[in-house]
Amino acid sequence: MFGFSTVSVSGSSMSPAYNQGDWLLVRSVSGQRHTLKVGEVYLIQDPNREGVKLIKRLTQSRTEQGVTRYWLEGENKESTDSRSWGWLTRDQFLGKVVLKYRKGN
């Protein structure tokens, strides 16, 4: 069974795709075996700030020593993302953005 939740966008790291105040429907991927796909947008745990969630686009994946790692970037080139954190692991993914159902102001 899939779990769904909603999130509100705060900030401009994913602009112009997602903007401040937009509301998104997110399908849970944590604890389940979902295929993560390059090009899709995911809700992730910020690797540097516990309890902070971010949305970023998966742009690359690679396997090193049997562990798959993921590279995520914001649409805005000034986004804080893998360009500053490096590669992430599967356990940092919380959900996949399914759709934007309400535009922000």
C-alpha positions, 0 to 999 in steps of 0.5 A: 500500500502506498502512503501519500502526503502533502508538502508546501514549497518554501524557497526558490531552489526548485524554481521555476518548476516549483515555487514558494507556496506551491502545494505538492502531493508526495507518494512515500518511498521510505521503507518500500522498494521503489525504483528511483528514476533519474529526472524525477523530483523527490522529497529527501531528508536534508543531509546537514539539518535533521528534521528538514525536508527538501525537494530536489531532482534526481539527476544521476545515480551510480554504484560504488562498492555495491552501494547505489548513490544518488546525485540530486539538484535543484532547478535554481543553480543557487540551490543547496544540493549535491553540488555542495553535499555530494552523493546521497544514499537511498535511505535519505529519500522520503517520497516522490513528488506526484503532482502540484495541486495548488499554485502558490501566491 
